Amino acid sequence: MVNINYTHVVCPDAETAQSWQQGLRAITNNIKASNVCPVTSLKKHWMKLGFLVDPDGKIPVRRIAQTFASGKTEKLVYQCIGEVGLPCGKNDVIEQEEFTFDKFYQIYHKICPRNDIEELFNTLTQGKTDHVDWKTLMNFLNEKQRDPRLNEILYPFYSEKRVKEIISTYEPDSEKAQEGYLTQDGLIRYLMSNENAPVFLDRLEIYMDMDQPLSHYYINSSHNTYLTGRQFGGRSSVEMYRQVLLAGCRCVELDCWDGKGEDEEPIITHGKAMCTDILCKDVFYAIRDCAFVTSDYPVILSFENHCSKTQQYKLARYCDEILGELLLKEPLPEYPLEPGVPLPSPNDMKRKILIKNKRLKPEVEKQEMELWRKGQLQNDDEEEKEDAAVNVEALTTGSGDETVDEKKEVSEEQVAMANYQYTGATTHVHPLLSSLVNYAEPIKFQGFDVAEEKNIHWNMSSFAETAALGYLKSQAIEFVNYNKRQLSRIYPKGTRADSSNFMPQIFWNAGCQMVALNFQTPDLPMQLNQGKFEYNGGCGYLLKPDFMRRQDKTFDPFAESPVDGVIAAQCSVRVISGQFLSDKKVGTYVEVDMYGLPTDTIRKEFRTRMVPSNGLNPVYNEEPFVFRKVVLPDLAVIRIAVYDENGKMLGQRILPMDGLQAGYRHVALRTEGNFPTSLAMLFICIELKIYVPDGLGDLMDALSDPRAFLSAQEKRAAQMKAMGIEEADIQTKDLKLGSSKKEEEKKDDFKMEPITSESLKVEKPFLKLTRKQQKELDTVKKRHQKEKTGIQKQQCVAIDKIIKGNKREDLANDPQVREMVVDQMKQWSEMLERHRREEWDLLKAHLQQQGDILKRLMEIAQAGQMKQLEVKFERENKEMKTRQAKASVETAREVANDKTLRNKAERERRLREKNSNNTKKFIEERKTAALKQGKEREKLKKVHEKQVQDLIKDIENAIEMYNNAETEYRLAAKMECFI
């Protein structure tokens, strides 16, 4: 992972140096630049070839040919270079202007024809045309290149507009593009573009919520950061801190010891392990310069402090003076150091450095700080030096009985390891250094129950990998709950003298935040670490899954069944081909592993065949490697690694399941140290879907253990035999089993009664509604009748007043009477019209209410029918499995009693043969039953849909009847009166 070879660049002035530094860092510390598509990789290689010129500024043909030498003959390579119109002699050279990218791209496809993509193209066109139309392409993108588990709103299906944009972007033939056609060349360009990255490209940016407490994140962490190699006799280097921080690490370790020189400067080294030392001061400068180059999120300095108080004071002063404003010296006002208060978030502590070191109790710290300021602080150096002298003496003294020859046979490292005793960090902490500790205070672990009772979030503990595994084995759930609240750091056991690493995944599964690894060792654990932390912008912080953060959730890191609220996934990976895997003509093969929960982890099981003598473009075309059940996709990663015929790793890549894209993808490979390779890549096909338990699971259980599925009669017979009753004494023939026959007839005569509006209207809820509606209607009618009577009486009184004292024959021609009668008729007509409208509105509302309740009743009735159908299916399946289990038992009995089988091997062979035939037969029966049941289910669904449509139509017709009556009344437009 870490390369500490570096080159000094001397610039004429500070501004030029700053410009070069910023420019180089923008290139080298760029996550996106490490995740470019195959076309961009080809362009970069083409540019590199363009710089490899001879003294005359021309490109030697030999240089270009070397790119393709690992899989093709030299003659073919030079011939293909000549076919694109370039000089092709072994000693020829090419003008830079002539060697365009298009020429290089043509050479690439001539030497490495993409037969794998051609096969896919022919599948899409069915070998009939030289192009794919946009509709076929859209179906391909939606069915193959899209994860079916994705939300359709957040990740919409490919539309006609989007597909035509893709065609216009990648199709080189403009005429074909205008017609909506994509040729094979266009498909190759599309599949090699950024749009087909194996992981969503937004995962390379910071996409996670960074406002959660610090304990809710995985933190990229380093162990013994200063070492460049082994733990014993290794070399320490300041440069390691720069490289590790630039690689995205956010927690580095500083083992601080007293310096023995004249100036007594504190040093960093692996104490008593024969390692070289470096000055603490130099390390602080390196941290200051590189802490926030690749990430703005907080850096934690994990001190293992073995210094005397005198030199601790120097440490504290260097922290203050060199780190300056970057150092978080005081707790944030919003997050006081009080029990129950959560830790600040990464966003709250941007561009801040935290110190992890033992801290004095607040009252002791305050008292000693005052003494120190007065110059009265007692120094415990002598006591510590005595302790150190005892350790050194124990280290150097031997048993005294060994001979000289025996001593020669034992290496210095073995002696050191045999006598090495870990010296714990000092408990005599200088108050000034103690005052700089806030949100990362290490304490001795006293138990999960004690930590929960104290509820102090800023207290944290470190565990050796062996101790942490012990806690995981005994108290896994408690460990997860502890990590929801507080930080924990896991470090390698002391016997890892070669600086090897433990597998970090099991500790990530428990929510441990700081899983500290030896960054100088590019082994599998380190590859997993760097592959995991490459995402979320490579910022060094990854948000843990929701159920590992919430206090109301319980999570067991050894769970084998799906976690509550998390949908298990199924993933298959088909390795199709490789490109530029090696610069030698060697055989290659690919391994595909998965790491996650113990139940999800599958290692060393999936491996392709070996393709001999082709490191350039081997074609594997393997059957898919299926990870049938991934319980927790959020924590799982896929590792794809390429090896040569000697077992040497040629490249690898870590892909997180969370964010993995489905379909045909090119996967750019990385080196052992997770650095991008120049051109090496694999072409794979990924299929993702929701895990569905195998429909034949119960059947397979029945076949593997038939006795568990014995019928009730056979169980009774066995119980009778246990009581001393022989099977021959039990008579089963000529028995009248009428009830069973009736039950069988009842099963066979399974019918669904049609659900109609008439059948639903006798239901209790509907009758209750109609009674309520009738009361409402009667109330309205009574009100209307009362209003009619009142107006009738009023109008009669008015007429009687006019009539009184006048002759009847004069009244007919009286204009006053006529006018009154017209007004009364108008008043009466308006009232009747209003009454009718109110009554019609009420009746229509009643019909709507009746329709709603009838729909609900129909849904309930239909759900009941569907449930009855499922019960029937379940009964049929159970009976079928019982029959099949019985057949399996009878087969085993038949083979056991077959006297023609001479030996055990022949009997087992016959049994396997018969069981194989039974299995095929049983599977066919199951498929037939499933097909039949599916048809019945669909038929009932269609019947239900028609019933709903008929009900809606009936309601609409009834409402329309009232609408028609209202329209007819308006069209009549006549005056009314009472007589």
DOTORTOR-746233 format. One line per 10 residues: number of its first residue (from 1); for each residue x, y, z of C-alpha. Coordinates in steps of 0.05 Angstrom, whole numbers, always signed. Example, Ala and Ser with C-alpha at 12.3 -4.5 7.8 and 13.67 -1.06 7.14 Angstrom:
% DOTORTOR-746233
1) +246 -90 +156  +273 -21 +143 .
***
This chain:
% DOTORTOR-746233
1) +0 +0 +0  +55 +48 +19  +114 +66 -25  +165 +108 +13  +212 +117 -45  +208 +191 -62  +242 +243 -105  +263 +312 -83  +240 +368 -129  +278 +433 -122 .
11) +241 +497 -144  +269 +567 -153  +219 +598 -105  +163 +582 -56  +107 +601 -104  +131 +552 -157  +138 +497 -105  +67 +510 -80  +41 +508 -151  +76 +442 -165 .
21) +52 +413 -99  -21 +431 -112  -18 +406 -183  +14 +339 -166  -33 +327 -107  -93 +341 -151  -69 +284 -196  -41 +234 -146  -94 +242 -91  -154 +237 -136 .
31) -203 +180 -124  -238 +191 -191  -171 +189 -228  -162 +119 -199  -230 +97 -225  -227 +116 -298  -262 +76 -352  -226 +30 -401  -227 +82 -457  -193 +133 -412 .
41) -142 +81 -392  -127 +68 -465  -119 +143 -476  -71 +149 -417  -29 +91 -444  -30 +123 -513  -5 +188 -482  +49 +149 -445  +73 +117 -510  +74 +186 -541 .
51) +124 +209 -488  +170 +148 -497  +207 +179 -557  +277 +170 -582  +329 +226 -584  +298 +251 -649  +229 +259 -617  +199 +199 -654  +162 +139 -625  +197 +71 -635 .
61) +149 +18 -663  +181 -31 -615  +151 +8 -556  +81 +1 -584  +90 -73 -598  +111 -86 -526  +41 -67 -503  +12 -128 -539  +71 -177 -533  +40 -219 -477 .
71) -12 -254 -519  +3 -249 -593  +61 -266 -638  +110 -211 -655  +95 -219 -729  +20 -209 -719  +31 -147 -676  +75 -113 -728  +27 -134 -784  -33 -102 -748 .
81) +8 -37 -737  +21 -36 -812  -53 -48 -829  -72 +20 -799  -23 +57 -843  +36 +64 -795  +108 +42 -804  +113 -30 -780  +186 -50 -783  +219 -74 -719 .
91) +268 -16 -720  +220 +35 -751  +198 +99 -717  +133 +138 -721  +123 +213 -722  +84 +237 -661  +32 +272 -704  +17 +207 -742  +6 +166 -679  -64 +190 -662 .
101) -110 +158 -611  -156 +133 -667  -97 +95 -697  -79 +65 -629  -152 +46 -618  -154 +11 -685  -90 -27 -669  -120 -48 -602  -182 -77 -635  -143 -112 -690 .
111) -96 -146 -641  -148 -156 -586  -215 -164 -622  -273 -160 -573  -304 -227 -590  -337 -228 -522  -377 -165 -537  -389 -189 -609  -423 -251 -579  -467 -205 -536 .
121) -482 -162 -597  -503 -223 -638  -549 -245 -581  -584 -177 -583  -591 -177 -660  -602 -253 -664  -550 -251 -720  -598 -218 -768  -573 -146 -774  -510 -105 -765 .
131) -543 -58 -715  -588 -56 -654  -650 -11 -656  -665 +34 -597  -723 -9 -572  -680 -72 -567  -625 -31 -534  -674 -2 -484  -699 -71 -465  -627 -95 -457 .
141) -609 -36 -412  -671 -44 -368  -667 -120 -363  -592 -132 -359  -557 -67 -341  -603 -45 -285  -609 -73 -214  -682 -95 -207  -679 -80 -132  -671 -5 -144 .
151) -726 +45 -130  -759 +63 -196  -767 +137 -176  -696 +148 -152  -667 +104 -207  -716 +107 -265  -718 +58 -322  -682 +76 -387  -730 +116 -431  -731 +126 -506 .
161) -700 +195 -497  -643 +169 -454  -629 +110 -500  -625 +155 -561  -577 +202 -523  -533 +141 -511  -535 +122 -584  -518 +193 -607  -460 +195 -558  -427 +129 -572 .
171) -447 +110 -644  -390 +130 -691  -434 +125 -754  -475 +189 -754  -527 +162 -803  -540 +101 -760  -545 +146 -698  -597 +190 -731  -639 +129 -747  -634 +105 -674 .
181) -587 +47 -689  -526 +24 -650  -472 -17 -685  -424 -66 -653  -369 -12 -649  -419 +34 -615  -437 -20 -564  -362 -32 -550  -351 +42 -538  -412 +46 -493 .
191) -392 -15 -451  -321 +14 -443  -346 +82 -421  -356 +114 -353  -430 +99 -357  -414 +26 -344  -371 +30 -282  -379 -31 -237  -399 +15 -178  -442 +77 -179 .
201) -394 +134 -191  -429 +178 -139  -401 +130 -86  -332 +158 -103  -355 +225 -75  -378 +239 -4  -449 +213 -6  -459 +191 +67  -490 +231 +124  -430 +261 +160 .
211) -470 +292 +217  -476 +229 +260  -436 +219 +325  -364 +197 +313  -379 +127 +341  -427 +114 +283  -371 +111 +232  -317 +62 +211  -251 +100 +215  -191 +83 +171 .
221) -137 +67 +222  -63 +49 +223  -22 +7 +272  +51 +25 +288  +48 +75 +232  +122 +92 +236  +147 +23 +214  +166 +9 +142  +171 -66 +151  +176 -118 +207 .
231) +157 -107 +280  +225 -132 +304  +287 -99 +277  +247 -57 +230  +262 +12 +204  +221 +73 +225  +207 +130 +178  +173 +198 +183  +152 +189 +110  +105 +133 +131 .
241) +60 +184 +166  +56 +226 +103  +41 +166 +59  -11 +136 +106  -48 +202 +114  -47 +214 +39  -76 +144 +31  -138 +166 +71  -119 +140 +140  -152 +181 +197 .
251) -120 +148 +259  -45 +141 +264  -4 +112 +321  +55 +145 +356  +96 +102 +404  +132 +156 +443  +195 +142 +484  +248 +184 +518  +304 +205 +472  +375 +190 +499 .
261) +413 +244 +462  +442 +307 +492  +380 +347 +474  +334 +292 +502  +283 +299 +446  +225 +249 +451  +229 +195 +398  +181 +146 +363  +202 +73 +359  +177 +3 +375 .
271) +204 -2 +445  +254 -57 +460  +243 -89 +392  +308 -67 +359  +274 -17 +312  +305 +48 +290  +277 +112 +318  +252 +179 +291  +240 +247 +325  +169 +262 +349 .
281) +180 +334 +327  +191 +312 +254  +128 +269 +256  +86 +327 +280  +110 +369 +221  +93 +312 +173  +23 +305 +204  +11 +380 +200  +29 +382 +126  -10 +320 +104 .
291) -68 +311 +153  -120 +345 +110  -96 +337 +39  -142 +279 +19  -196 +291 +72  -221 +348 +115  -248 +301 +168  -215 +294 +237  -149 +258 +248  -137 +220 +313 .
301) -67 +214 +341  -64 +150 +382  -7 +161 +432  +27 +102 +465  +63 +145 +516  +125 +117 +550  +159 +184 +562  +180 +216 +627  +142 +278 +648  +199 +322 +624 .
311) +194 +296 +554  +118 +292 +557  +120 +367 +567  +159 +373 +502  +107 +329 +468  +51 +374 +492  +89 +436 +471  +102 +408 +401  +29 +390 +393  +9 +461 +411 .
321) +63 +498 +372  +69 +455 +309  -4 +434 +300  -30 +501 +323  -102 +516 +305  -110 +446 +276  -107 +416 +346  -174 +408 +383  -152 +432 +452  -220 +442 +485 .
331) -287 +404 +479  -339 +437 +434  -391 +477 +472  -448 +437 +441  -416 +371 +463  -392 +378 +535  -355 +321 +568  -415 +297 +608  -445 +227 +615  -499 +212 +563 .
341) -476 +267 +515  -459 +236 +446  -394 +248 +410  -390 +305 +359  -397 +287 +285  -341 +288 +233  -371 +352 +205  -368 +384 +273  -293 +370 +277  -271 +384 +205 .
351) -197 +399 +198  -185 +383 +272  -134 +336 +303  -153 +297 +366  -104 +267 +415  -116 +198 +444  -75 +192 +508  -87 +173 +581  -117 +231 +619  -114 +251 +692 .
361) -177 +257 +733  -204 +329 +726  -188 +348 +799  -118 +317 +796  -104 +351 +729  -125 +419 +757  -83 +410 +819  -20 +386 +782  -28 +442 +730  -25 +493 +786 .
371) +36 +459 +816  +70 +457 +748  +58 +531 +736  +90 +545 +803  +148 +500 +786  +131 +452 +843  +107 +391 +801  +141 +327 +826  +178 +288 +772  +169 +213 +770 .
381) +226 +202 +721  +270 +162 +769  +216 +111 +784  +202 +101 +710  +276 +94 +694  +282 +39 +747  +224 +2 +715  +256 +9 +647  +323 -16 +673  +289 -78 +701 .
391) +258 -93 +633  +324 -82 +597  +360 -129 +646  +306 -182 +636  +315 -175 +562  +391 -182 +561  +400 -236 +614  +395 -308 +592  +390 -374 +628  +466 -382 +630 .
401) +463 -457 +615  +463 -452 +539  +525 -470 +500  +557 -423 +449  +535 -468 +391  +462 -466 +414  +464 -390 +417  +489 -386 +346  +430 -427 +320  +379 -379 +350 .
411) +370 -314 +311  +369 -247 +345  +296 -237 +326  +276 -303 +358  +313 -283 +422  +279 -216 +422  +210 -246 +410  +221 -299 +464  +241 -246 +516  +198 -189 +492 .
421) +149 -163 +544  +100 -109 +527  +111 -47 +568  +46 -10 +580  +40 +65 +571  +59 +108 +630  +6 +127 +681  +46 +188 +702  +17 +238 +653  +40 +310 +649 .
431) -20 +356 +663  -6 +397 +601  -10 +336 +556  -70 +311 +595  -107 +377 +583  -103 +366 +507  -144 +301 +511  -219 +307 +502  -262 +262 +457  -214 +203 +454 .
441) -196 +185 +525  -171 +113 +531  -189 +74 +593  -178 +3 +617  -238 -39 +594  -278 -63 +654  -336 -97 +618  -395 -79 +573  -443 -74 +631  -398 -24 +668 .
451) -390 +18 +605  -465 +19 +594  -478 +39 +666  -427 +96 +663  -452 +118 +594  -390 +161 +581  -386 +167 +506  -316 +198 +502  -285 +139 +539  -255 +87 +491 .
461) -217 +22 +497  -166 -15 +455  -167 -90 +446  -115 -137 +418  -145 -179 +363  -144 -242 +407  -182 -207 +464  -231 -176 +415  -245 -245 +385  -258 -271 +455 .
471) -309 -217 +469  -341 -230 +401  -347 -303 +417  -378 -292 +486  -414 -225 +482  -424 -207 +408  -489 -168 +416  -462 -129 +476  -400 -111 +435  -444 -84 +379 .
481) -484 -42 +429  -420 -16 +461  -396 +7 +392  -461 +46 +381  -441 +91 +439  -365 +90 +446  -303 +82 +403  -263 +17 +403  -195 +4 +371  -171 -65 +350 .
491) -97 -76 +339  -56 -137 +316  -30 -187 +367  +43 -181 +388  +66 -245 +355  +57 -216 +285  +131 -201 +278  +126 -199 +202  +75 -142 +206  +21 -187 +176 .
501) -51 -166 +186  -113 -199 +215  -178 -202 +175  -215 -137 +193  -284 -158 +168  -305 -195 +231  -292 -133 +273  -328 -88 +223  -387 -135 +230  -388 -118 +305 .
511) -385 -43 +291  -314 -32 +315  -294 +36 +289  -217 +35 +289  -192 -31 +262  -118 -15 +260  -76 -50 +207  -3 -49 +186  -6 -5 +125  +64 -26 +103 .
521) +40 -97 +88  -2 -103 +24  -36 -168 +43  -108 -189 +35  -134 -155 +98  -101 -89 +76  -132 -96 +7  -200 -105 +38  -188 -43 +82  -166 +2 +25 .
531) -219 -25 -22  -273 -10 +30  -248 +60 +48  -238 +80 -25  -312 +99 -26  -348 +159 +5  -296 +204 -27  -238 +165 +5  -248 +211 +66  -231 +156 +116 .
541) -300 +153 +147  -356 +105 +129  -425 +109 +162  -445 +43 +194  -511 +11 +174  -573 +38 +208  -586 -23 +253  -514 -18 +279  -526 +53 +302  -597 +54 +331 .
551) -606 +38 +405  -675 +6 +391  -645 -46 +345  -610 -111 +364  -559 -140 +316  -521 -206 +321  -458 -204 +278  -463 -280 +271  -535 -279 +246  -552 -329 +192 .
561) -622 -304 +177  -641 -237 +146  -634 -177 +193  -698 -140 +210  -711 -86 +158  -656 -110 +111  -672 -148 +48  -624 -205 +33  -595 -206 -37  -572 -256 -88 .
571) -511 -241 -131  -480 -278 -189  -414 -260 -223  -396 -288 -291  -323 -277 -311  -323 -270 -387  -254 -246 -407  -192 -206 -388  -150 -151 -420  -76 -136 -410 .
581) -70 -180 -348  +4 -191 -353  +64 -169 -395  +85 -242 -402  +56 -300 -440  +30 -337 -379  -31 -377 -361  -82 -339 -319  -143 -355 -277  -192 -313 -235 .
591) -218 -323 -165  -282 -291 -139  -294 -287 -64  -343 -252 -19  -329 -223 +50  -384 -201 +99  -420 -235 +156  -394 -305 +171  -454 -334 +135  -441 -289 +74 .
601) -366 -302 +70  -347 -350 +14  -272 -359 +0  -231 -403 -46  -293 -436 -77  -303 -399 -142  -246 -403 -192  -245 -401 -268  -207 -450 -312  -135 -434 -329 .
611) -126 -401 -398  -55 -420 -420  -2 -375 -451  -44 -312 -457  -34 -254 -411  -63 -205 -461  -136 -223 -474  -155 -290 -444  -228 -312 -452  -256 -351 -393 .
621) -331 -350 -408  -346 -386 -343  -414 -406 -316  -438 -354 -265  -410 -358 -194  -473 -352 -152  -474 -323 -82  -544 -350 -69  -559 -314 -4  -525 -250 +20 .
631) -558 -236 +87  -528 -167 +97  -508 -133 +31  -490 -68 +66  -429 -101 +98  -410 -149 +42  -355 -138 -10  -336 -178 -71  -262 -191 -84  -240 -209 -154 .
641) -167 -230 -161  -126 -253 -222  -68 -302 -214  -17 -330 -261  -2 -404 -270  +49 -401 -213  -1 -372 -164  +27 -301 -166  -26 -248 -161  -30 -203 -222 .
651) -86 -157 -199  -145 -151 -153  -206 -108 -140  -253 -99 -81  -325 -81 -99  -377 -65 -45  -445 -99 -52  -476 -33 -31  -470 +7 -95  -452 -51 -142 .
661) -482 -43 -212  -514 -100 -249  -500 -120 -321  -439 -125 -366  -382 -85 -334  -308 -74 -343  -271 -79 -276  -203 -43 -275  -155 -82 -231  -110 -57 -176 .
671) -41 -79 -152  -28 -113 -85  -21 -44 -54  -88 -22 -85  -55 +24 -136  -89 +28 -205  -57 -15 -259  -45 +15 -327  -92 -26 -370  -108 -91 -334 .
681) -183 -104 -331  -236 -159 -330  -301 -161 -369  -354 -191 -324  -430 -197 -320  -463 -184 -253  -534 -204 -236  -567 -177 -174  -635 -193 -146  -674 -201 -81 .
691) -660 -267 -47  -720 -314 -52  -717 -380 -13  -712 -439 -58  -782 -464 -76  -757 -536 -73  -728 -529 -4  -783 -569 +31  -778 -623 -23  -703 -630 -14 .
701) -713 -635 +61  -762 -691 +50  -714 -727 +4  -655 -720 +51  -695 -742 +113  -756 -781 +90  -774 -805 +160  -789 -734 +180  -844 -732 +128  -879 -798 +142 .
711) -954 -799 +136  -997 -802 +198  -1016 -875 +185  -943 -896 +180  -928 -860 +245  -985 -897 +279  -960 -963 +252  -891 -949 +280  -921 -931 +348  -963 -995 +348 .
721) -900 -1036 +332  -866 -1004 +392  -923 -1030 +435  -913 -1101 +408  -967 -1102 +355  -943 -1132 +290  -960 -1101 +223  -990 -1167 +198  -1043 -1162 +253  -1069 -1096 +227 .
731) -1126 -1102 +176  -1133 -1044 +128  -1170 -1077 +70  -1246 -1075 +62  -1252 -1019 +113  -1308 -969 +103  -1274 -902 +105  -1334 -859 +88  -1311 -796 +122  -1246 -796 +84 .
741) -1282 -806 +18  -1327 -747 +34  -1266 -706 +51  -1234 -725 -16  -1298 -707 -53  -1300 -642 -15  -1228 -627 -35  -1242 -642 -108  -1305 -601 -110  -1270 -537 -90 .
751) -1308 -479 -121  -1310 -404 -111  -1378 -371 -105  -1383 -310 -150  -1380 -244 -113  -1436 -197 -138  -1464 -131 -113  -1528 -169 -93  -1489 -218 -50  -1451 -161 -17 .
761) -1515 -121 -2  -1537 -172 +50  -1473 -161 +90  -1481 -128 +158  -1438 -65 +143  -1478 -50 +80  -1546 -60 +115  -1523 -15 +172  -1504 +39 +121  -1569 +35 +83 .
771) -1609 +42 +148  -1569 +104 +166  -1578 +132 +96  -1653 +119 +98  -1657 +158 +163  -1620 +216 +130  -1668 +214 +71  -1730 +212 +115  -1703 +271 +155  -1693 +311 +91 .
781) -1762 +293 +65  -1795 +313 +131  -1758 +379 +128  -1781 +390 +56  -1853 +372 +73  -1852 +420 +131  -1826 +475 +86  -1880 +459 +34  -1935 +462 +86  -1910 +529 +112 .
791) -1906 +562 +43  -1974 +532 +23  -2006 +561 +86  -1972 +628 +75  -1996 +632 +3  -2067 +612 +21  -2070 +666 +74  -2046 +718 +24  -2101 +697 -27  -2154 +697 +26 .
801) -2138 +769 +44  -2148 +791 -28  -2212 +751 -37  -2245 +779 +25  -2294 +834 +7  -2288 +823 -69  -2331 +786 -118  -2303 +722 -147  -2317 +741 -220  -2278 +806 -211 .
811) -2217 +770 -183  -2200 +732 -247  -2184 +797 -283  -2153 +832 -224  -2079 +847 -243  -2059 +847 -170  -2085 +776 -161  -2053 +754 -225  -1985 +782 -204  -1991 +749 -136 .
821) -2008 +681 -166  -1948 +686 -213  -1901 +703 -155  -1929 +646 -114  -1920 +597 -171  -1848 +621 -181  -1834 +614 -107  -1865 +544 -106  -1826 +522 -168  -1759 +546 -140 .
831) -1773 +510 -75  -1790 +445 -110  -1728 +451 -154  -1684 +462 -93  -1716 +403 -57  -1706 +357 -116  -1633 +380 -124  -1619 +368 -50  -1652 +300 -54  -1614 +280 -116 .
841) -1548 +304 -87  -1562 +265 -24  -1581 +202 -63  -1518 +208 -106  -1475 +216 -43  -1510 +155 -14  -1494 +116 -77  -1421 +137 -72  -1418 +115 +0  -1451 +49 -18 .
851) -1401 +40 -74  -1343 +52 -27  -1367 +2 +25  -1384 -49 -30  -1313 -41 -56  -1285 -53 +13  -1330 -113 +24  -1311 -140 -44  -1236 -132 -28  -1247 -170 +38 .
861) -1287 -225 +3  -1236 -231 -53  -1178 -234 -3  -1216 -289 +33  -1224 -327 -32  -1150 -318 -48  -1132 -343 +22  -1177 -404 +11  -1141 -417 -54  -1073 -412 -21 .
871) -1096 -459 +34  -1118 -508 -20  -1050 -501 -54  -1014 -511 +11  -1054 -574 +25  -1040 -600 -45  -966 -586 -38  -963 -620 +30  -998 -681 +2  -951 -682 -58 .
881) -890 -678 -13  -917 -734 +31  -927 -778 -31  -857 -761 -55  -826 -776 +12  -863 -842 +15  -838 -859 -55  -767 -843 -32  -774 -889 +28  -803 -944 -15 .
891) -744 -936 -64  -694 -943 -7  -731 -1005 +19  -734 -1035 -51  -659 -1027 -61  -644 -1054 +8  -685 -1117 -6  -658 -1127 -76  -619 -1193 -72  -588 -1183 -141 .
901) -543 -1128 -114  -480 -1164 -91  -443 -1111 -51  -451 -1046 -15  -419 -1004 -70  -467 -1032 -122  -526 -1020 -76  -505 -948 -63  -495 -937 -138  -565 -964 -152 .
911) -595 -922 -97  -562 -859 -124  -588 -875 -193  -659 -886 -169  -657 -825 -124  -632 -783 -183  -691 -808 -225  -739 -794 -168  -711 -725 -159  -722 -707 -232 .
921) -792 -736 -229  -808 -699 -165  -782 -633 -192  -825 -641 -254  -885 -655 -211  -870 -593 -170  -861 -551 -232  -927 -577 -261  -963 -564 -196  -933 -494 -191 .
931) -954 -479 -263  -1024 -505 -251  -1030 -466 -186  -1003 -404 -220  -1056 -409 -275  -1111 -418 -223  -1085 -358 -184  -1084 -315 -247  -1153 -339 -267  -1181 -320 -199 .
941) -1146 -252 -203  -1178 -238 -270  -1247 -259 -243  -1236 -212 -184  -1215 -155 -231  -1278 -164 -272  -1321 -166 -210  -1291 -99 -187  -1302 -69 -256  -1375 -93 -257 .
951) -1387 -63 -188  -1357 +4 -209  -1399 +3 -272  -1464 -11 -232  -1449 +47 -185  -1434 +94 -243  -1499 +74 -279  -1540 +87 -216  -1509 +156 -208  -1518 +170 -282 .
961) -1592 +155 -275  -1600 +211 -224  -1559 +257 -269  -1605 +242 -327  -1667 +256 -285  -1638 +322 -264  -1622 +340 -336  -1693 +322 -360  -1722 +364 -305  -1680 +425 -325 .
971) -1700 +417 -398  -1774 +416 -379  -1769 +487 -352  -1842 +494 -329  -1875 +530 -272  -1909 +489 -217  -1962 +503 -166  -2005 +467 -115  -2081 +461 -118 .
***
